[in-house]
Amino acid sequence: MAQDVERYTYWLAVLLTPGLGARLSAELLKRFGSPERIFSASLTELEACGLPPPVAHTVVSGAPLKAAEEEREKIRQLGARLLAWDEPDYPPLLKEINDPPVLLYLRGDPAALSTHCIAIVGARSPTPYGTQVTERLAEELAARGLTIVSGLARGIDSAAHRGALNAPGGKTAAVLGCGIDVDYPKENKKLRAQIEANGCIVTEFPIGIFPTPQNFPIRNRIIAGLTWGVVVAEGSRYSGSLITGRLAMEYNRQVYGIPGNITNAKSHAPNTLIKQGAKLVETWEDVVEELPTPVRSEILERLAALGASTAQKELPLAAELSDSERAIFGILKVDEALHVDQVVEATGLSPSDVLAALFELEMKGLIRQLPGKFFLRVLPAETLSRTP
């Protein structure tokens, strides 16, 4: 059923007023009590609230209301939803930050934002190890009832969303750095549709706003604000994931780091945060045990009620592998993919025997093939799959 967006006209006008950012908007709403009263205030009243004269004149002119009517029609055509910060469905944790967005655009189920959420963020060009760890951790947390929040970017963000969707009934939410109508990145169009069907897409940017570098730090504060904690998987010295982790610290949320190889530049963000007091993450339990007591208790009680155990994939006994499979499995690594030619050279097996054994190992879920005939070992399940 389509949402009636007409009642959001004044909220949209606040959002669309040039120079009136989230912080000033929040201050005005607290001062006047409603967006309608902001636009009925006098110039003197607005300037007395600290509004810059050009912004105050724009509000008094009524021009933002006309822009809001046009925006409202675009929202109707898209079938998107709106969520204002005075509504009961507005995420309670997000409202606690200094500059919560006054209005959110959504596609999917807004209820996902009011569940217990954990963010997982990281590099756009992650290592194979980072991708594996992220997918596994997201799946394990989603299987235990946590909604995984990330930014739908390439790399770690996408892996976090995919991992959550792999869990039975897993929920995930994507926070965009652009308008709700903009497909970015293009290759995630299918993933985006899956997220909308099993969670939601959310942004504070108006229709038609394209992603620009300055949008992502703004987006990152929402990721941190929506969640009980932020897990940083990989990221460089100046990465957005490091910014998100520090925002979480500022909001008094838990920060986690998945440790990485100290010689890899992409390990800088999580390793730095760990040195600054972030919780080192090896298993899903490391995340859950740092959540507030009521949240942690609710998760564990839910698991107990369900019989609480997820299927674990144990490493095979030697007897379960052929000689060729055992030889190949022994040389593959979780953090460095090997080309099929390297496997042939290292094992001394014929190319046909190597290809057959690689196929069997992949079918058993023990290895993974990357583009270009590169292979790596799947992260052992016990690392991130300990049952309660």
C-alpha positions in Angstrom: 0.0 0.0 0.0 1.4 3.3 -1.1 2.3 5.8 1.7 0.5 9.1 1.8 3.5 11.5 1.5 1.4 14.7 1.4 1.7 15.1 5.2 5.5 15.2 4.8 5.5 18.5 2.8 6.9 20.6 5.7 9.4 18.0 6.6 10.6 17.9 3.1 10.8 21.7 3.0 13.1 21.6 6.1 15.3 19.0 4.3 15.4 20.9 1.1 16.2 24.4 2.5 19.7 25.3 1.3 22.1 25.9 4.2 19.9 24.2 6.7 21.8 21.1 7.6 20.9 18.3 10.0 22.3 20.0 13.1 20.5 23.3 12.5 17.3 21.5 11.5 17.4 19.6 14.7 17.9 22.8 16.7 15.0 24.5 15.0 12.7 21.5 15.5 13.5 21.4 19.2 12.9 25.2 19.4 9.6 25.4 17.4 8.3 21.9 18.0 7.2 21.1 14.4 8.3 21.9 10.8 5.0 23.8 10.2 5.9 26.3 13.0 9.3 26.8 11.5 7.8 28.1 8.2 5.3 30.3 10.0 8.0 31.9 12.2 9.1 35.5 11.5 12.4 36.5 10.2 13.3 38.0 13.6 12.4 34.7 15.3 14.5 32.6 12.9 17.6 34.9 13.2 17.3 34.9 17.0 17.8 31.1 16.8 21.2 31.6 15.2 20.0 31.0 11.6 22.3 32.8 9.0 20.4 35.7 7.4 20.4 34.1 3.9 19.0 30.9 5.2 16.3 32.7 7.3 15.2 34.7 4.3 14.9 31.5 2.2 12.7 30.0 4.9 10.5 33.0 5.1 10.2 33.2 1.3 8.3 29.9 1.2 10.5 28.6 -1.7 11.4 25.4 0.1 7.7 24.5 0.3 7.3 24.7 -3.5 10.4 22.5 -3.8 8.9 20.1 -1.3 5.7 19.7 -3.4 7.8 18.7 -6.4 9.9 16.3 -4.4 6.7 14.7 -3.0 5.5 13.9 -6.5 8.9 12.2 -7.3 8.6 10.1 -4.2 5.1 9.0 -5.2 6.3 8.0 -8.6 9.2 6.0 -7.1 7.0 4.3 -4.5 9.5 5.2 -1.8 8.5 5.8 1.9 9.4 8.7 4.2 10.1 8.5 7.9 10.3 11.7 10.0 12.0 11.8 13.4 8.8 12.4 15.3 7.3 9.1 14.3 7.4 5.9 16.5 9.1 3.9 13.7 12.1 6.3 13.6 15.2 4.4 14.8 15.6 5.2 18.5 19.4 4.9 18.5 19.7 7.2 15.5 17.8 9.9 17.3 20.4 9.9 20.1 23.2 11.3 18.0 24.0 15.1 17.8 22.7 15.6 14.3 20.1 13.0 13.4 18.6 13.3 9.9 15.2 14.9 10.3 13.8 12.8 7.4 14.7 9.5 5.9 13.8 8.1 2.5 13.2 4.3 2.5 12.6 1.3 0.3 11.8 -2.0 2.0 10.7 -2.6 5.6 11.4 0.4 8.0 11.0 -2.0 10.9 14.4 -3.4 10.2 16.0 -0.1 11.4 14.4 -0.5 14.8 15.8 -4.0 15.5 19.1 -4.7 17.1 21.6 -3.6 14.5 25.4 -4.1 14.0 27.4 -2.3 11.3 30.1 -4.0 9.3 32.2 -1.7 7.2 35.6 -1.8 5.4 37.6 -1.4 2.2 36.2 -1.1 -1.3 39.0 -3.3 -2.6 39.4 -5.9 0.2 41.7 -8.9 0.4 40.2 -12.4 -0.2 40.7 -13.0 3.5 38.8 -9.8 4.4 35.9 -10.8 2.2 35.6 -14.3 3.6 35.8 -13.1 7.2 33.2 -10.4 6.6 30.7 -12.7 4.9 31.1 -15.4 7.6 30.8 -13.0 10.5 27.7 -11.2 8.9 26.0 -14.5 8.3 26.7 -15.7 11.9 25.4 -12.5 13.5 22.3 -12.3 11.2 21.5 -16.0 12.0 21.4 -14.9 15.7 18.8 -12.2 15.0 21.0 -9.1 14.5 20.4 -6.8 11.5 23.6 -6.1 9.6 24.0 -2.5 8.5 26.4 -1.3 5.9 26.8 1.1 3.0 26.2 -1.0 -0.1 29.6 0.0 -1.5 31.9 -2.4 -3.3 34.0 -4.7 -1.3 33.5 -5.3 2.4 30.1 -3.5 2.5 28.8 -5.8 -0.2 30.2 -8.8 1.5 28.5 -7.8 4.8 25.1 -7.6 3.0 25.6 -10.9 1.2 26.6 -12.7 4.4 23.5 -11.4 6.2 21.3 -12.6 3.3 22.9 -16.0 3.4 21.5 -16.6 6.9 18.0 -18.1 7.2 15.7 -15.1 7.7 18.7 -12.8 7.8 18.0 -9.1 7.7 20.2 -6.3 6.4 20.0 -2.5 5.9 21.9 -0.4 3.4 22.6 3.3 4.0 23.2 5.2 0.8 25.4 8.2 0.1 23.0 9.3 -2.7 19.4 9.6 -3.5 17.1 6.6 -3.1 16.6 6.5 -6.9 20.3 6.3 -7.7 21.7 2.8 -8.3 25.2 3.0 -7.0 27.3 1.1 -7.6 25.7 -0.3 -10.7 26.9 -3.8 -10.2 25.0 -4.0 -6.9 21.6 -3.6 -8.5 20.6 -7.3 -7.9 22.0 -7.1 -4.3 20.1 -4.0 -3.7 16.8 -5.7 -4.7 17.6 -8.5 -2.3 18.2 -6.1 0.5 14.9 -4.3 -0.1 13.1 -7.7 0.1 14.9 -8.7 3.4 15.4 -5.4 5.1 15.6 -1.9 3.7 17.5 0.8 1.8 17.7 4.2 3.5 19.1 7.6 2.8 18.7 11.2 3.9 19.7 12.6 0.4 16.9 13.9 -1.8 15.8 12.4 -5.1 18.4 12.6 -7.8 21.4 13.3 -5.6 24.4 11.5 -7.0 27.2 10.1 -4.8 30.1 12.6 -4.3 33.0 12.2 -1.9 31.6 14.6 0.6 28.4 12.6 0.9 30.0 9.5 2.4 31.1 10.9 5.8 27.6 12.3 6.1 26.3 8.8 5.3 28.7 7.2 7.7 27.3 9.0 10.7 23.9 7.3 10.0 25.6 3.9 9.8 27.2 4.4 13.2 24.1 6.0 14.7 21.7 3.2 13.8 23.7 0.5 15.5 24.9 -0.8 18.8 28.4 -1.2 17.4 30.6 -1.0 14.3 32.8 -3.8 13.1 35.7 -2.5 10.9 37.0 -5.4 8.7 39.6 -3.7 6.5 40.5 -0.1 5.7 43.5 2.1 4.9 44.9 5.0 6.9 42.4 7.5 5.5 39.4 5.2 4.8 35.8 5.9 5.4 35.6 2.8 7.6 38.1 4.4 10.1 35.8 7.5 10.1 32.8 5.4 10.8 34.6 3.6 13.7 35.6 6.9 15.2 32.1 8.2 14.9 30.8 5.2 16.8 33.3 6.0 19.5 32.0 9.5 19.6 28.4 8.2 19.9 29.5 5.9 22.8 28.8 2.8 20.7 30.9 -0.3 20.8 33.7 -0.5 18.2 35.2 -3.7 16.9 38.2 -4.5 14.7 39.0 -7.7 12.8 42.8 -7.8 13.0 44.7 -8.0 9.8 48.2 -8.6 8.5 50.4 -5.7 9.7 52.3 -5.6 6.4 49.0 -4.9 4.5 47.9 -1.3 4.2 44.3 -2.4 4.3 44.8 -3.6 7.9 45.6 -0.1 9.2 42.0 0.9 10.1 41.0 -2.1 12.2 44.5 -2.5 13.8 44.6 1.2 14.7 41.1 1.0 16.3 42.1 -2.1 18.2 45.2 -0.2 19.6 42.8 2.6 20.6 40.5 0.3 22.6 38.3 -1.4 20.0 37.3 -5.0 20.7 39.3 -7.5 18.7 36.9 -9.8 16.8 37.6 -13.5 16.1 34.1 -14.9 16.5 30.5 -13.8 16.6 30.6 -14.2 20.3 33.2 -11.4 20.6 30.6 -9.1 19.1 27.6 -10.2 21.1 29.4 -10.2 24.5 30.1 -6.5 24.3 26.5 -5.5 23.6 24.5 -3.9 26.4 23.3 -6.5 28.9 19.5 -6.3 27.9 20.4 -6.7 24.2 22.8 -9.5 24.9 20.3 -11.3 27.1 17.6 -11.0 24.5 19.8 -12.5 21.8 20.9 -15.4 24.0 17.3 -16.1 25.2 16.1 -16.2 21.7 18.8 -18.6 20.8 18.0 -20.8 23.7 14.3 -20.8 22.7 15.2 -21.9 19.2 17.4 -24.7 20.4 20.2 -22.3 19.5 22.7 -24.1 17.4 23.6 -23.4 13.8 25.1 -26.1 11.6 28.9 -26.1 11.7 31.1 -27.0 8.8 34.0 -29.0 10.2 37.2 -29.6 8.3 37.2 -33.1 6.8 39.0 -36.1 8.1 42.0 -37.1 6.0 40.1 -40.3 5.1 37.4 -38.2 3.5 39.7 -36.7 0.9 41.5 -38.4 -2.0 45.3 -38.2 -2.1 45.1 -35.4 -4.8 42.5 -33.4 -2.8 44.5 -33.7 0.4 47.7 -32.5 -1.4 45.9 -29.5 -2.9 44.0 -28.6 0.2 47.3 -28.6 2.1 48.9 -25.9 0.0 45.9 -23.6 -0.4 45.7 -20.6 2.0 42.8 -18.5 3.3 44.5 -15.2 2.8 46.3 -15.6 -0.6 44.7 -17.1 -3.7 46.8 -19.4 -5.9 46.4 -19.8 -9.6 45.7 -23.2 -11.0 49.1 -23.2 -12.6 50.7 -22.6 -9.3 48.8 -25.5 -7.8 50.0 -27.8 -10.6 53.6 -26.7 -10.1 53.4 -27.0 -6.3 51.8 -30.5 -6.2 53.4 -32.1 -9.2 50.0 -33.4 -10.3 48.8 -33.4 -13.9 46.6 -30.4 -14.9 43.6 -32.8 -15.4 44.0 -34.3 -11.9 44.4 -30.8 -10.3 41.2 -29.5 -12.0 39.2 -32.6 -11.0 40.4 -32.3 -7.4 39.7 -28.6 -7.2 36.2 -29.2 -8.5 35.6 -31.9 -5.7 37.0 -29.6 -3.0 34.8 -26.7 -4.2 31.7 -29.0 -4.2 32.6 -30.0 -0.6 32.7 -26.3 0.4 36.3 -26.4 1.4 37.7 -24.0 -1.2 36.5 -21.1 -3.3 37.3 -20.2 -6.9 37.9 -16.5 -7.7 37.8 -15.0 -11.3 40.8 -16.0 -13.4 41.1 -19.6 -12.0 42.5 -18.5 -8.7 41.6 -20.6 -5.6 41.8 -20.2 -1.9 40.8 -22.2 1.2 37.5 -21.3 2.8 37.9 -19.9 6.3 37.5 -22.8 8.8 34.0 -22.7 10.3 35.1 -23.0 13.9 36.8 -19.6 13.7 33.6 -17.7 13.3 30.9 -20.3 14.0 31.2 -21.3 17.7 27.8 -22.2 19.0 26.5 -20.7 22.2 
